[in-house]
Amino acid sequence: MSPPETKVLPFESFVDACRLIERDPPDAVVVSLTAAHLPWREFQHLCASRAPSVPVLYASAEFSNAADAGLEPVEGYADFLYQPASKPEIETALAKLRAASGEHRRAG
């Protein structure tokens, strides 16, 4: 569902994703939250602390909202998409993420 000009980088581990955010921050991040207990608030802080900040879309079937996932209060831009989501819901969330990415890049 990403536009042709979008480069998607999948990651196998939380640590690898954090390294990328630290070394070569992407324009935006999509995270699939699972039941694994990972420090997502720290990840969000890392994304928010970049200049420009990195907007994040969290998607999950395990958690119904950002608070349940332990993400609130949220620093920077973060949106949450409960799964399963319809194609229009996914498209809307991705459009908002791309818009946030553009706004953050201009602000940086």
TALIN-V296087 format. One record per residue. N is the residue number from 0. RES is the residue in one small letter. PHI is phi in whole degrees, -180 to 180 (999 if undefined). OMEGA is omega in whole degrees, 0 to 359 (none if undefined). NEAR is the number of other ideal C-beta (glycine too) atoms within 8 Angstrom. Layout:
N;RES;PHI;OMEGA;NEAR, N;RES;PHI;OMEGA;NEAR
This chain:
0;m;999;179;5, 1;s;-89;179;5, 2;p;-62;183;5, 3;p;-57;182;3, 4;e;-80;181;3, 5;t;-89;176;6, 6;k;-101;181;3, 7;v;-108;180;5, 8;l;-116;178;6, 9;p;-79;178;4, 10;f;-127;180;8, 11;e;-88;185;4, 12;s;-140;176;6, 13;f;-61;181;9, 14;v;-61;179;6, 15;d;-63;178;9, 16;a;-63;179;12, 17;c;-63;178;10, 18;r;-60;179;8, 19;l;-63;180;12, 20;i;-59;180;14, 21;e;-72;189;7, 22;r;-90;185;6, 23;d;-147;187;4, 24;p;-57;176;9, 25;p;-77;178;9, 26;d;-71;181;5, 27;a;-163;181;12, 28;v;-135;171;11, 29;v;-116;183;9, 30;v;-119;174;11, 31;s;-95;181;6, 32;l;-80;176;10, 33;t;-114;179;6, 34;a;-73;179;4, 35;a;-60;181;4, 36;h;-90;179;3, 37;l;-117;183;6, 38;p;-78;184;6, 39;w;-67;177;12, 40;r;-65;176;8, 41;e;-65;177;7, 42;f;-62;180;15, 43;q;-63;177;14, 44;h;-61;179;9, 45;l;-59;180;11, 46;c;-64;181;16, 47;a;-70;184;11, 48;s;-85;177;8, 49;r;-72;176;10, 50;a;-125;1;4, 51;p;-77;181;8, 52;s;-67;182;12, 53;v;-107;178;15, 54;p;-72;185;15, 55;v;-129;170;16, 56;l;-113;176;16, 57;y;-98;177;14, 58;a;-126;182;13, 59;s;-160;170;13, 60;a;-100;181;5, 61;e;-84;183;7, 62;f;-119;183;10, 63;s;-87;179;4, 64;n;-161;184;8, 65;a;-63;180;11, 66;a;-64;179;7, 67;d;-62;180;7, 68;a;-83;179;13, 69;g;80;184;7, 70;l;-96;183;12, 71;e;-98;357;6, 72;p;-73;186;3, 73;v;-102;171;8, 74;e;-91;176;8, 75;g;66;180;12, 76;y;-96;173;9, 77;a;-147;176;14, 78;d;-122;183;12, 79;f;-130;180;13, 80;l;-126;178;12, 81;y;-76;180;10, 82;q;-104;3;7, 83;p;-78;179;4, 84;a;-115;178;9, 85;s;-75;179;6, 86;k;-58;177;6, 87;p;-61;178;6, 88;e;-66;179;9, 89;i;-65;179;11, 90;e;-60;179;9, 91;t;-64;180;8, 92;a;-62;179;13, 93;l;-68;177;12, 94;a;-64;177;8, 95;k;-64;179;10, 96;l;-65;178;14, 97;r;-62;179;10, 98;a;-64;178;8, 99;a;-63;179;12, 100;s;-61;179;11, 101;g;-63;179;8, 102;e;-64;181;8, 103;h;-69;179;13, 104;r;-66;179;9, 105;r;-66;181;6, 106;a;-72;183;6, 107;g;-77;none;7
